[in-house]
């Protein structure tokens, strides 16, 4: 038996076929096709916020789209971090974060895993830290300082910009490796730390380079973190040069997307951010903060996060660091 189709049925079949063929094309519309939200998990006005807004502006100009910066401060950055970890993995929500994201899970229970719930995109900037003493300190070298502390038990402290931060971890490591008994004095942020250091209320402190850059003549830096001396302090040795270990990791600012974001979108972001980070005005702005310019492939940033987390985990365990300290 033969089956005959009416003219209307044929036209309907053709239209349905065309619509079906169009659906994949519609689903694969060019990225981005809507505004992008950049979450900064800290208050407006800080270095993380400033860098995030600069990158958002450049990205918006390059992609001819709106990139809206949304500050989600609270709980040391974990509220904003979690918002991105739980966001749809479609590329329209990106996180501008800092080293603390890999340190906090080593000290507290969090609703996300920084090494499993995010797709690394790029390091934006790198931040060495320095160990410094007041101008009136008799110590002119780290060796001098260690000798002083050992000769005066219970009289020396180290200030940091918060419990559980890089500066806290670095100070505990110096106590451990130098066999010292310095008391940890945490502050709520870098600004009060620097003010108390300049004012002479502390006998030593670990300060990040961005916060210290305007005060380098107000105290005496004795050593810096990382594997290279920093340009602003060419005569100050690294801890590694002085025989200390595990001071190699630098602080960093970086971009992360939710895990399972399509690889093509991660690559698109990475390539664009790397192009932006080569712009002379961007380089000047980052270096003006006292930071090093970042860059690199997503897999390189992923390796930095993983290796740094391993170093911090060992220090925290060996030094017995607790947030109640």
Number of C-alpha atoms within 10 A of each C-alpha: 3 3 5 8 8 9 9 9 11 12 12 12 12 12 12 12 11 11 11 11 11 12 10 10 10 9 8 9 9 8 13 15 12 10 14 19 18 24 25 28 27 25 15 16 9 10 17 21 21 16 21 24 20 15 22 21 15 19 20 15 12 13 13 12 15 17 23 16 22 19 17 18 17 13 10 16 20 21 17 22 28 19 18 26 25 15 15 15 19 17 22 20 22 28 27 29 25 23 20 18 19 19 23 20 17 19 15 10 9 13 13 18 15 24 16 11 18 24 25 26 29 27 29 27 24 24 25 25 26 27 24 28 27 21 17 11 16 11 17 15 17 18 12 13 20 17 14 16 19 16 10 11 11 12 13 18 19 25 29 30 23 20 20 23 18 23 25 26 23 24 23 24 24 22 18 15 13 15 12 19 18 21 16 19 18 21 16 11 14 20 14 15 25 25 13 16 26 18 12 17 13 19 21 26 29 29 27 25 24 20 20 23 15 11 14 15 11 17 21 21 27 23 23 28 27 21 16 15 18 22 10 11 14 9 12 17 21 24 24 17 13 11 8 14 13 16 21 18 22 20 22 22 22 24 26 28 28 28 22 15 16 14 12 11 18 23 15 13 21 21 18 14 24 18 13 20 22 13 12 10 11 17 17 13 16 23 15 12 19 23 26 21 20 21 23 16 16 21 13 15 21 19 13 17 22 14 13 19 23 14 15 21 18 13 18 20 12 12 17 12 18 13 12 6 12
